[in-house]
Amino acid sequence: MIEKKNNFFLIIIFILLVSSLISAFVIEYGLGHKPCKLCLYQRYPYYISILLLMSIFVLRKNIRIHFLVLSIVFFFGAMVAFYHFGIEQGFFEESTVCAANNLDQILSKEDLLKQLKRNTISCKAITFRFLGLSLASINTIFSLILSYIFFVMFKNYENNK
């Protein structure tokens, strides 16, 4: 059984996660800032964690394992976000996962038209900032904090029973 304090805390985290995804969709569709591939990949931990939190709320079983999985999910999310931040800052080279194709290398008109229709966004491009920070940097910090919180909840779950 989840302690009331933990349940309230999980509800707050759930609301933050849903709000984060809604914000990403508003920035993308409402404000017209197209995400790169890594931006899209950074959303997966949010989708997974929302499902895991709903599972905790509904099933109320294996909660301690859920906390561990949530901690791992956000740790990997933080790694992807940090990698994206590093590409933005020039610490890392843009990989083939997110590199926009070089239009100089396309020879035929058909290939050029296909590339233009794809409208590939470079992972180096920071199209939106909040409080002077890129969303990848904010996501790195947020994911690390959530990973730590869920690990502490995992570690202390048996003590709170």
C-alpha positions as CSV (number, residue, x, y, z in Angstrom):
1,M,0.0,0.0,0.0
2,I,1.2,3.5,-0.8
3,E,1.6,5.8,2.1
4,K,-0.6,9.0,1.7
5,K,2.5,11.2,1.6
6,N,4.0,9.2,-1.2
7,N,0.7,9.0,-3.0
8,F,0.3,12.8,-2.9
9,F,3.9,13.2,-4.1
10,L,3.3,10.7,-7.0
11,I,0.2,12.7,-8.0
12,I,2.3,15.9,-8.2
13,I,5.0,14.2,-10.3
14,F,2.3,12.7,-12.5
15,I,0.8,16.2,-13.1
16,L,4.3,17.6,-13.8
17,L,5.0,14.9,-16.3
18,V,1.7,15.4,-18.1
19,S,2.2,19.2,-18.1
20,S,5.7,18.7,-19.5
21,L,4.3,16.7,-22.5
22,I,1.5,19.1,-23.0
23,S,4.0,22.0,-23.0
24,A,6.1,20.1,-25.6
25,F,3.1,19.7,-27.8
26,V,2.1,23.4,-27.4
27,I,5.6,24.4,-28.3
28,E,5.6,22.1,-31.3
29,Y,2.1,22.6,-32.7
30,G,1.0,25.8,-31.2
31,L,4.2,27.9,-31.5
32,G,5.5,26.1,-34.6
33,H,8.9,25.0,-33.2
34,K,9.6,21.7,-34.9
35,P,11.5,19.1,-32.8
36,C,14.5,17.3,-33.9
37,K,14.7,13.5,-33.6
38,L,16.4,13.6,-30.2
39,C,13.7,16.0,-28.9
40,L,11.2,13.3,-29.8
41,Y,13.2,10.5,-28.2
42,Q,13.4,12.5,-25.0
43,R,9.6,12.2,-24.7
44,Y,9.6,8.4,-24.4
45,P,10.6,8.4,-20.7
46,Y,7.6,10.6,-20.0
47,Y,5.3,8.3,-21.9
48,I,6.7,5.3,-20.1
49,S,6.6,6.9,-16.7
50,I,3.0,8.1,-17.0
51,L,2.0,4.5,-17.8
52,L,4.0,3.2,-14.8
53,L,2.5,5.8,-12.5
54,M,-1.0,4.9,-13.7
55,S,-0.1,1.3,-13.0
56,I,0.9,2.2,-9.4
57,F,-2.3,4.1,-8.9
58,V,-4.6,1.4,-10.3
59,L,-2.9,-1.9,-9.5
60,R,-1.1,-1.0,-6.3
61,K,1.2,-4.0,-6.7
62,N,5.0,-4.2,-7.0
63,I,5.3,-0.5,-6.2
64,R,8.9,-0.8,-5.1
65,I,9.8,-2.4,-8.5
66,H,7.9,0.4,-10.3
67,F,10.1,3.0,-8.4
68,L,13.2,1.2,-9.5
69,V,12.1,1.1,-13.1
70,L,11.1,4.7,-13.0
71,S,14.5,5.7,-11.7
72,I,16.2,3.7,-14.5
73,V,13.9,5.2,-17.1
74,F,14.6,8.7,-16.0
75,F,18.4,8.0,-15.8
76,F,18.4,6.9,-19.4
77,G,16.2,9.9,-20.3
78,A,18.8,12.2,-18.6
79,M,21.6,10.5,-20.6
80,V,19.7,11.2,-23.9
81,A,18.9,14.8,-22.8
82,F,22.6,15.4,-21.8
83,Y,23.8,14.0,-25.1
84,H,21.4,16.3,-26.9
85,F,22.6,19.2,-24.8
86,G,26.2,18.3,-25.6
87,I,25.4,18.4,-29.3
88,E,23.8,21.8,-28.9
89,Q,26.8,23.1,-27.1
90,G,29.3,21.5,-29.5
91,F,30.7,19.0,-26.9
92,F,29.6,16.1,-29.1
93,E,29.3,15.6,-32.8
94,E,25.9,15.3,-34.3
95,S,25.2,11.6,-34.9
96,T,23.5,10.1,-37.9
97,V,20.4,9.7,-35.6
98,C,19.8,13.4,-35.8
99,A,22.0,14.9,-38.5
100,A,20.2,16.7,-41.2
101,N,21.3,15.5,-44.6
102,N,23.7,17.9,-46.4
103,L,21.8,19.3,-49.3
104,D,25.1,19.9,-51.2
105,Q,25.6,16.1,-51.6
106,I,22.2,15.6,-53.3
107,L,22.6,15.3,-57.0
108,S,19.1,14.9,-58.5
109,K,16.1,17.2,-58.3
110,E,14.0,14.4,-57.1
111,D,16.3,13.7,-54.1
112,L,16.4,17.4,-53.4
113,L,12.6,17.6,-53.3
114,K,12.4,14.5,-51.1
115,Q,14.9,16.1,-48.6
116,L,13.1,19.4,-48.6
117,K,9.7,17.6,-47.9
118,R,11.2,15.8,-44.9
119,N,12.2,19.1,-43.3
120,T,14.8,17.5,-41.1
121,I,15.6,19.6,-38.0
122,S,19.2,19.5,-36.8
123,C,19.9,18.6,-33.2
124,K,22.3,21.5,-33.0
125,A,19.5,24.0,-33.6
126,I,18.0,25.4,-30.4
127,T,14.6,26.7,-31.7
128,F,13.1,27.4,-28.3
129,R,14.5,28.6,-25.0
130,F,12.9,28.9,-21.5
131,L,14.5,31.2,-19.0
132,G,17.6,31.2,-21.3
133,L,18.0,27.4,-21.2
134,S,17.4,25.0,-24.0
135,L,14.7,22.4,-23.4
136,A,17.4,19.7,-23.6
137,S,19.3,21.3,-20.7
138,I,16.1,21.6,-18.7
139,N,15.2,18.0,-19.4
140,T,18.6,16.8,-18.3
141,I,18.2,18.5,-14.9
142,F,14.6,17.4,-14.5
143,S,15.3,13.8,-15.5
144,L,18.2,13.6,-13.1
145,I,16.1,14.9,-10.2
146,L,13.3,12.5,-11.0
147,S,15.7,9.6,-11.3
148,Y,17.1,10.4,-7.9
149,I,13.7,10.9,-6.3
150,F,12.5,7.6,-7.6
151,F,15.6,5.8,-6.5
152,V,15.2,7.2,-3.0
153,M,11.6,6.1,-3.0
154,F,12.7,2.7,-4.1
155,K,15.4,2.5,-1.4
156,N,13.1,3.7,1.3
157,Y,9.9,1.9,0.3
158,E,10.3,-1.0,2.7
159,N,11.1,1.3,5.5
160,N,7.9,3.2,5.1
161,K,5.6,0.2,5.0
